[in-house]
């Protein structure tokens, strides 16, 4: 799959099988530059690139079965490829056309469809469409080679772990009162963690970024999916307007009504608290469906293992370590992950004392060691659980 270009998530809107209207704040004519697509076992993603914000309507038609999206006040770039054959078991083809003088139509010809969702993205602007098959597992055409990813339950062990250093490049993340930047701390801890996992546990470690560059939120899990990763670990540093706020916490993806968890997710997603609440409400159906998926249970277990390890290790050497626990929220960086995935908030950079600790290499080393130990404990526990169940599969 062609990598998705840089973007910052603006809002996330849930699509249903029935036709519905979705819109962004569009005020001027935009050009549709083209589209890209990517297939996994669980869903297919189609990304339509534009050079500005758009308004659009969507609907589903039968005979033949297809979805269409009309992008209003848009023109189609001459360089755009009009039709691409996919045939991955869910989609047959994707088509672009100048439907009217001011409307570009995007058509997804379907083979089978359970549901779909749409993402409106910004910086640069794009429409992301995720389509999910009826049975949950695709059956590609016999003569079509499609790159797929094995569900994590079918893997023999944890071979590959993707580590995601939060923020980067033009996105510094939170900045402490002393000027320390979240993007620098997350990269430092991530590299230390990766080195430990490689040398101590012999796993293949990949990074979503290895230097100070900007990587869009949705691209991060796409990297993990494309590499067939067995675990996804996103490293972040917390911040609050309350300078006394301190502690560590670990998240997994799920719907929540906890205001503090929503606040943290809004900050990491780079949107307002109010918009985060609206986005979450729109995605409640999909997240409730996710809650019934065993991946959620594995992510929760991984989060508890990492959190317990960090609390235990840091409490031995540093006073006033506050255990904020395991929580769940709608973090965009975790949406779409095909493997157990967690997001660790390793301290509050907005707290004077914890910022000073984060500036110390020894403290960052201890955090990396603790997360590595937590991952090892999760893998060991997964092996034990599977052995007790009489199955040869291990590693979650």
ChimeraX attribute file (.defattr): number of C-alpha atoms within 10 A of each C-alpha:
attribute: neighborCount
match mode: 1-to-1
recipient: residues
	/A:1	11
	/A:2	8
	/A:3	12
	/A:4	20
	/A:5	15
	/A:6	16
	/A:7	18
	/A:8	20
	/A:9	21
	/A:10	19
	/A:11	20
	/A:12	21
	/A:13	17
	/A:14	21
	/A:15	24
	/A:16	16
	/A:17	14
	/A:18	10
	/A:19	15
	/A:20	13
	/A:21	12
	/A:22	17
	/A:23	14
	/A:24	14
	/A:25	9
	/A:26	14
	/A:27	11
	/A:28	11
	/A:29	14
	/A:30	22
	/A:31	19
	/A:32	28
	/A:33	17
	/A:34	20
	/A:35	24
	/A:36	17
	/A:37	19
	/A:38	21
	/A:39	24
	/A:40	22
	/A:41	21
	/A:42	21
	/A:43	24
	/A:44	21
	/A:45	21
	/A:46	18
	/A:47	21
	/A:48	20
	/A:49	22
	/A:50	24
	/A:51	16
	/A:52	19
	/A:53	24
	/A:54	26
	/A:55	19
	/A:56	20
	/A:57	15
	/A:58	21
	/A:59	17
	/A:60	18
	/A:61	13
	/A:62	9
	/A:63	5
	/A:64	9
	/A:65	13
	/A:66	20
	/A:67	21
	/A:68	19
	/A:69	22
	/A:70	23
	/A:71	26
	/A:72	22
	/A:73	20
	/A:74	27
	/A:75	22
	/A:76	24
	/A:77	16
	/A:78	11
	/A:79	9
	/A:80	14
	/A:81	16
	/A:82	16
	/A:83	14
	/A:84	14
	/A:85	11
	/A:86	22
	/A:87	21
	/A:88	25
	/A:89	23
	/A:90	27
	/A:91	24
	/A:92	18
	/A:93	17
	/A:94	24
	/A:95	17
	/A:96	22
	/A:97	19
	/A:98	18
	/A:99	16
	/A:100	13
	/A:101	11
	/A:102	15
	/A:103	20
	/A:104	22
	/A:105	23
	/A:106	24
	/A:107	20
	/A:108	23
	/A:109	23
	/A:110	22
	/A:111	17
	/A:112	18
	/A:113	20
	/A:114	13
	/A:115	17
	/A:116	19
	/A:117	18
	/A:118	21
	/A:119	19
	/A:120	23
	/A:121	23
	/A:122	20
	/A:123	15
	/A:124	15
	/A:125	23
	/A:126	26
	/A:127	20
	/A:128	21
	/A:129	20
	/A:130	21
	/A:131	25
	/A:132	22
	/A:133	22
	/A:134	15
	/A:135	11
	/A:136	13
	/A:137	16
	/A:138	21
	/A:139	14
	/A:140	18
	/A:141	13
	/A:142	9
	/A:143	7
	/A:144	11
	/A:145	11
	/A:146	18
	/A:147	13
	/A:148	18
	/A:149	17
	/A:150	17
	/A:151	16
	/A:152	22
	/A:153	15
	/A:154	10
	/A:155	15
	/A:156	13
	/A:157	18
	/A:158	19
	/A:159	16
	/A:160	19
	/A:161	25
	/A:162	26
	/A:163	26
	/A:164	28
	/A:165	28
	/A:166	30
	/A:167	27
	/A:168	22
	/A:169	14
	/A:170	11
	/A:171	18
	/A:172	17
	/A:173	22
	/A:174	22
	/A:175	17
	/A:176	21
	/A:177	14
	/A:178	13
	/A:179	11
	/A:180	18
	/A:181	22
	/A:182	28
	/A:183	26
	/A:184	20
	/A:185	23
	/A:186	25
	/A:187	24
	/A:188	19
	/A:189	25
	/A:190	29
	/A:191	22
	/A:192	18
	/A:193	24
	/A:194	22
	/A:195	17
	/A:196	20
	/A:197	22
	/A:198	15
	/A:199	10
	/A:200	12
	/A:201	14
	/A:202	13
	/A:203	17
	/A:204	15
	/A:205	19
	/A:206	19
	/A:207	21
	/A:208	23
	/A:209	20
	/A:210	15
	/A:211	15
	/A:212	16
	/A:213	15
	/A:214	18
	/A:215	23
	/A:216	21
	/A:217	23
	/A:218	22
	/A:219	17
	/A:220	27
	/A:221	27
	/A:222	24
	/A:223	19
	/A:224	27
	/A:225	24
	/A:226	17
	/A:227	14
	/A:228	22
	/A:229	26
	/A:230	24
	/A:231	27
	/A:232	28
	/A:233	25
	/A:234	24
	/A:235	27
	/A:236	27
	/A:237	26
	/A:238	25
	/A:239	23
	/A:240	17
	/A:241	8
	/A:242	9
	/A:243	15
	/A:244	13
	/A:245	17
	/A:246	25
	/A:247	19
	/A:248	21
	/A:249	25
	/A:250	27
	/A:251	28
	/A:252	26
	/A:253	27
	/A:254	23
	/A:255	22
	/A:256	18
	/A:257	12
	/A:258	11
	/A:259	12
	/A:260	13
	/A:261	17
	/A:262	23
	/A:263	19
	/A:264	19
	/A:265	22
	/A:266	21
	/A:267	18
	/A:268	22
	/A:269	20
	/A:270	16
	/A:271	16
	/A:272	14
	/A:273	18
	/A:274	11
	/A:275	14
	/A:276	23
	/A:277	17
	/A:278	13
	/A:279	17
	/A:280	24
	/A:281	17
	/A:282	16
	/A:283	19
	/A:284	16
	/A:285	15
	/A:286	17
	/A:287	21
	/A:288	12
	/A:289	11
	/A:290	16
	/A:291	15
	/A:292	10
	/A:293	11
	/A:294	12
	/A:295	21
	/A:296	19
	/A:297	15
	/A:298	21
	/A:299	22
	/A:300	23
	/A:301	20
	/A:302	30
	/A:303	30
	/A:304	23
	/A:305	23
	/A:306	28
	/A:307	25
	/A:308	20
	/A:309	21
	/A:310	27
	/A:311	22
	/A:312	13
	/A:313	16
	/A:314	18
	/A:315	14
	/A:316	9
	/A:317	11
	/A:318	10
	/A:319	8
	/A:320	11
	/A:321	18
	/A:322	15
	/A:323	17
	/A:324	14
	/A:325	15
	/A:326	21
	/A:327	19
	/A:328	21
	/A:329	25
	/A:330	27
	/A:331	25
	/A:332	22
	/A:333	25
	/A:334	26
	/A:335	17
	/A:336	19
	/A:337	21
	/A:338	26
	/A:339	26
	/A:340	25
	/A:341	29
	/A:342	29
	/A:343	26
	/A:344	23
	/A:345	22
	/A:346	27
	/A:347	23
	/A:348	26
	/A:349	30
	/A:350	25
	/A:351	23
	/A:352	16
	/A:353	13
	/A:354	21
	/A:355	24
	/A:356	15
	/A:357	17
	/A:358	24
	/A:359	16
	/A:360	11
	/A:361	13
	/A:362	11
	/A:363	18
	/A:364	21
	/A:365	18
	/A:366	18
	/A:367	24
	/A:368	25
	/A:369	22
	/A:370	23
	/A:371	29
	/A:372	24
	/A:373	23
	/A:374	21
	/A:375	23
	/A:376	20
	/A:377	16
	/A:378	21
	/A:379	19
	/A:380	14
	/A:381	18
	/A:382	21
	/A:383	20
	/A:384	14
	/A:385	16
	/A:386	15
	/A:387	13
	/A:388	10
	/A:389	10
	/A:390	9
	/A:391	10
	/A:392	11
	/A:393	18
	/A:394	21
	/A:395	22
	/A:396	27
